[in-house]
Amino acid sequence: MASSFGVIRAGLLGAALCAGLVAGPQLAKAEDTFKFGGVFTLSGPASFLGLFEEAAVRLAVEQFMKGDCIVEAVPPQPCEGGGLKIGDKVIPIEWTAYDDVSEDKKSIDAVIRLVEQDEARAIWGPRMNSALLSAASILDPQGIISICAICSSPAMTVGRKYGHDITDTGVIEKHGMGEFIHETPERLAEHGIDPALFDGRKKLGFIGRNELYTVHGSIGWQEAVEKGGGRYEYQHDWAVLYPFGTTDFAPHVAKLAEQDPDIVLMDAYIFPDMLAIMNEMKKQGLNYETGEIILLGNDVLMLQIFVDVAKDQGINMSSGYVWGWQEHNPAQDEATLARVEKYVPIYNAKYGDTEVGNSSPFDRGAYDAAIWFLYGVQASGDHTDNDKIVEAWRNLKINGLRGPTNEFFTRPDTGEKTGQLFATEYIIGVADEKVFYTGISYRDELFYGPYVYGDKLPK
Amino acid sequence: MTAFAQQLIYGASYGMNLAVAAAGLALIFGVYRVINLAHGQLIMLGGFVAYVVATQLGTHFFVGFFAAMIVMGLLSIVLENAVFRFLQRRPLTDQLLASLGLYMVLGTTALRIWGDFEARPIAMPGEDWALTAGEIRIDGARLVTIAITLVLFASLYFVVYRTHLGRTMRATAQGEETAALMGIKKRRVAAIVFFLGGALGGAAGAMLGALFNVRPDMGFQPLLMALVIIIFGGMGSIAGSIVAGLILGILYNLTVFYVGSKLGDLVPFLVLLAILMIRPQGLFGLPDRNA
């Protein structure tokens, strides 16, 4: 028995020595490359989000290496191919991505693997909001840059030196809806919306799946109501948050109906959930087709494909009582359109026959964010110092596929650049079964409260 | 009072669907002594078969419904032959792990084939009308599923308690070796039991899919509920499945409505804990004489 242990110990010692011999050259090599990793949801229930994101980031890295970045930094940064231009050197980018299979534990396993085995200096993801805080506790103490373009959680940036959210959050979105419901009749009329749309409506409701994104969204919804100074009533405690895997939505909608809301914000983003809730709402007296309630929803509700699917199920979203938002500017300027026209064929040629399909706002946002980050690394002048990278990146803007001069939000109280995209929300409606942009958008007025910027997330 | 009555109706309707799902699980456990976690995915796949046949091929709901029952019954026989017959005399943990593996394989396969983004409706008789009494309403589609459930249970009762086939199943459940000595073919009984269990899973999937859309994760909550139902009702008891399904469905709805939307899933597990402490054999089960 003792000799067996001896053999095992000798073997372990040998393995450790071998690992040590190999580790030396690897660390030296790390100086000559920029290691960039990602954790994406590529399979499982939420994969439709991660697949777009991963495809776009991978394409962005490839385009950067080829010297064909399409989008431009402000002030300008070179994109000459071969990698990052740091001083007179060209540093190749090493890209590694893992699938979290829509599971929190796998997300964290992948983060640990990227940190410990792949030695990534910056990590894209994890996307799943429920894994964000755990990932932050691993990444932040080590000063590893964390990036996400489809996360939607304040946990990505609030109180975090290295966290970056290159999209809006559930809170910012709800602030946008809050601004909309407080609009003056004159401004509504100016944009072709019934000026009496919100007249006589007082009580608000909220329904969504029980997850961090919607919990924060409901809190943002309450903040928006408080900001409005008492025109509406809503408390976070009223939120109807159904569990993951819910099949029968009847009792959840019944609970919502019991509150007798005049306006309901449905913060679901999985088609079958949304359709089941909308069908049940009509049955239980929360009818958005006849104006018993106004139904507000997110950017998934306002996708044309969703409106089409809903129509097939007998749901009419063109009643004038269904509104939502998009983060992507529906009215692009010429320069942006030219960039999009160059990008879309490249994306479609690469992914058109795969499950990621043709280009959409989801992949374009992620592409912008990835190139923007790589420009930021270049701008820092030192790809081995994450503090310098963060500072340089946050002070750089980008003329991207989503529009000109995308920038990070500056805290008004301290003047610091945060890692949160200074996102705009565009109000969208549905008429004649087609989604349309109302011409109303918000940005500066959305950025308030501790969930948008603060030193840590409130409990 | 109206709200309470309405929740009773919703809960009873959902509970009946869950009872069908649980009956398949209970039947297989009652005769074969295997807990088949992959049953949740048979429910989901049953929904997809019904969707493909009824919606995509443009046939009637009942054509899709029976197709779901037959295909899932046959798939269940395949699973018995390929996996479960090797596990019958193995420890419970082996059975659970193997069936959990099957659950994941079937779920991932469905996701790869169909994805999760799209909604897949199945047109169902009764979906355009409802019975109303004052402020209480009962959707026609829910009534149809309740009627189907009652027919399924009556048929199952007839097969199990009024036919020679049922006697062979019950004899095998009581003593496999004794039954074999009496000339009952074990493999044949296993095939029939798995077929019926799978078919009930397929039926539950077709009904749940028609009521709430078909989706790759639709087997998860019914599976959890079905596991509690078979313990609550008494392991292997079909009558127990019906009663426990009804109680659990109603409790789930009342909890969501009166206590909190986030707490609905807590109820089955509180019931499970209570049952295990107070009456471990379940409502209709007999005490374990070996204990």
HADDOCK unambig.tbl for C-alpha pairs under 7 A between the chains (distance, minus, plus):
assign (segid A and resid 44 and name CA) (segid B and resid 111 and name CA) 6.72 0.50 0.50
assign (segid A and resid 45 and name CA) (segid B and resid 116 and name CA) 5.63 0.50 0.50
assign (segid A and resid 48 and name CA) (segid B and resid 117 and name CA) 6.63 0.50 0.50
assign (segid A and resid 210 and name CA) (segid B and resid 262 and name CA) 6.85 0.50 0.50
assign (segid A and resid 240 and name CA) (segid B and resid 261 and name CA) 5.69 0.50 0.50
assign (segid A and resid 241 and name CA) (segid B and resid 261 and name CA) 5.67 0.50 0.50
assign (segid A and resid 241 and name CA) (segid B and resid 262 and name CA) 5.71 0.50 0.50
assign (segid A and resid 242 and name CA) (segid B and resid 261 and name CA) 5.47 0.50 0.50
assign (segid A and resid 242 and name CA) (segid B and resid 262 and name CA) 5.53 0.50 0.50
assign (segid A and resid 243 and name CA) (segid B and resid 262 and name CA) 5.84 0.50 0.50
assign (segid A and resid 245 and name CA) (segid B and resid 217 and name CA) 6.54 0.50 0.50
assign (segid A and resid 245 and name CA) (segid B and resid 218 and name CA) 6.64 0.50 0.50
assign (segid A and resid 245 and name CA) (segid B and resid 220 and name CA) 6.29 0.50 0.50
assign (segid A and resid 245 and name CA) (segid B and resid 221 and name CA) 5.69 0.50 0.50
assign (segid A and resid 246 and name CA) (segid B and resid 221 and name CA) 6.53 0.50 0.50
assign (segid A and resid 247 and name CA) (segid B and resid 212 and name CA) 6.53 0.50 0.50
assign (segid A and resid 247 and name CA) (segid B and resid 218 and name CA) 6.47 0.50 0.50
assign (segid A and resid 248 and name CA) (segid B and resid 212 and name CA) 6.54 0.50 0.50
assign (segid A and resid 250 and name CA) (segid B and resid 10 and name CA) 6.99 0.50 0.50
assign (segid A and resid 251 and name CA) (segid B and resid 7 and name CA) 6.86 0.50 0.50
assign (segid A and resid 251 and name CA) (segid B and resid 253 and name CA) 5.41 0.50 0.50
assign (segid A and resid 251 and name CA) (segid B and resid 256 and name CA) 6.13 0.50 0.50
assign (segid A and resid 251 and name CA) (segid B and resid 257 and name CA) 5.87 0.50 0.50
assign (segid A and resid 252 and name CA) (segid B and resid 256 and name CA) 6.43 0.50 0.50
assign (segid A and resid 252 and name CA) (segid B and resid 257 and name CA) 6.79 0.50 0.50
assign (segid A and resid 252 and name CA) (segid B and resid 261 and name CA) 6.05 0.50 0.50
assign (segid A and resid 254 and name CA) (segid B and resid 257 and name CA) 6.90 0.50 0.50
assign (segid A and resid 255 and name CA) (segid B and resid 257 and name CA) 5.14 0.50 0.50
assign (segid A and resid 270 and name CA) (segid B and resid 117 and name CA) 6.54 0.50 0.50
assign (segid A and resid 271 and name CA) (segid B and resid 117 and name CA) 6.04 0.50 0.50
assign (segid A and resid 271 and name CA) (segid B and resid 118 and name CA) 6.06 0.50 0.50
assign (segid A and resid 271 and name CA) (segid B and resid 119 and name CA) 5.74 0.50 0.50
assign (segid A and resid 272 and name CA) (segid B and resid 118 and name CA) 6.97 0.50 0.50
assign (segid A and resid 272 and name CA) (segid B and resid 119 and name CA) 4.82 0.50 0.50
assign (segid A and resid 272 and name CA) (segid B and resid 213 and name CA) 6.22 0.50 0.50
assign (segid A and resid 276 and name CA) (segid B and resid 212 and name CA) 5.86 0.50 0.50
